[in-house]
């Protein structure tokens, strides 16, 4: 229990400096997320300052696309050795959904329309925070969530700064707070940071949503240098279905000079809206696309780099370019200093690249061998297709693309004619919708599972799982069973003798809440322990409140003082009463000696 109010449940997320738990606000009766600073960092002033800044920054932001902060505080934690440490915590809105990082890891990339929609949500949040004078400074897929309904939620203002403060030049260590793949050029060079730095990072996220990869790839020091000097390829180079308007908007958001890119989140969002609707985007974005030109032919892009030439170029480079390279090295040193990475710094930090070979039509084994020979890591995805089983029918990146040696190339392999792959997105659908989705995927026989499944995630009657499991390749004629959620969970049966805190945690893990009730016990050893649990071992609806009776001790022959609301009557047994039998005050107490059993309240049954 934190702050005497918040029950702390199961761990649902973990970051570099904090852990996030499912929680319950006992005062308001709502589910919350509780972010707690890691105990091993609680004595580090830098992390304490950052954590407290997040609470302060986000608490003043009330916007539908920003995760709400309800409360914050600090509590005492007793360490294993008996030491006491003050741990700060933040109580936030609980978002039932997934981060963009999880979505990208599972799906690779989004459609251009969905990528634009999600980015517009991010920009809506940034527009609001910038109006409030707050720069986020760490926009990345891991800090953006999509709810089950598709709403965008930006979170983690842990390194946010007021715009007035952000205008100061940062030190090397401050500059690299954030993630190198989404770092703006001005952050990478240690220059002042403003709202336009967030827009560059949002552009990096948009690029990854469209293509499944960030604009630049490499080790941190290489990434820093690329953000400063290199121009990204248009997203359509990696995903041919990205329209030119989306190329223009994305590249304009990634302009090196902040004066050349979008000046406000509103401008960025307006161009995305135009691109989605098929309307012309801004003249500035169109000029950026024209300046990018057609990507150079593969023959003009060497597979390897002459290190001697690089050395010579570095030694004779103009002062500004040399300063940028030296800054990249300084940033790496800062990363090492704060525990980010450990790398050998030399003139060979730029990644070696290779051309992705054509794989379509090969057998799976031949394609894997071809990728391995080029230094790539093959990853295989099965898909239904009329091609013979085991034949490659798709690849990502495309043939002829340039990619880092050691990076993953995904090949899509035919499951064979007559075979189909069970869709992965059926959970949470109604039975009718899931049946229609399976029919569209080519399955001919769909039935409801014989038993409902206890599931904490989906409401009663929605699909919880399939048999066979999602992603399985089976003949199209084979029956697919849809297992529906019962909407129920089982109350843990082992709570008796636990402490109230442990019982609360166990119930929260089962997606249940504790309704604490007190019941008298005859021994001080039982005080604070669970004596009885409502519906123990039984099935109840998800998120139900469970009555838990916890022991409280009343010494034998204790005296209870009662202040009646009406004049007391004369006791029937004078020997048990020490109060006068006559009184003129209705507030005069009657003191009665009672045995322990009479301390049980009418709302709490006696202990078993």
ABEGO torsion letter per residue (X at the ends): XBGGABBBBBBABBBAABBBBBBBBAAAGBBBBBBBBBAAAAABAAAAAAAAAAAAAAAABBBAABBBBABBBBBBBBBAAGBBBBBBBBBBBBBBBBBAAAAAAAAGBBBAAAAAAAAAAAAAAAAAAAAAGBBAGABBAAABBBBAAGBBBBBGAAABBBAAAAABBBBAAAAABEBAAABBAAAAAGBBBBAAAAAAAAAAAAAAAAAGBBABBEBAAAAAAAAAABBBBBAAAABAABBAAAAAAAAAAABABAAABBABAAAAAAAAAAAAAGBBBBAAAAAAAAAAEBBBBAAABBABBBAAAAAAAAAABBAAAAAAAAAAAAAAAAAAAAGABBBBBBAAABBBBBBBBBABGBBAAAAAAAAAAAGBBBBBBBBBBABBBGBBABBOBBBGBBBBBGBBBBBBBBAEBGBBBBBAAABGBBAAAAAAAAAAAGBABBBBBABBBBBAABBBGBBABBOBBBGBBBBAABBBBBBBBAGBBBBBAAABGBBAAAAAAAAAAAGBBBBBBBBBBABAAABGBBABBBGBGBBBBBGBBBBBBBBBBBBBGBBBBBBBABBBBBBABAAABABBABBABAABBBBBBBBAAAABBAABBBBX
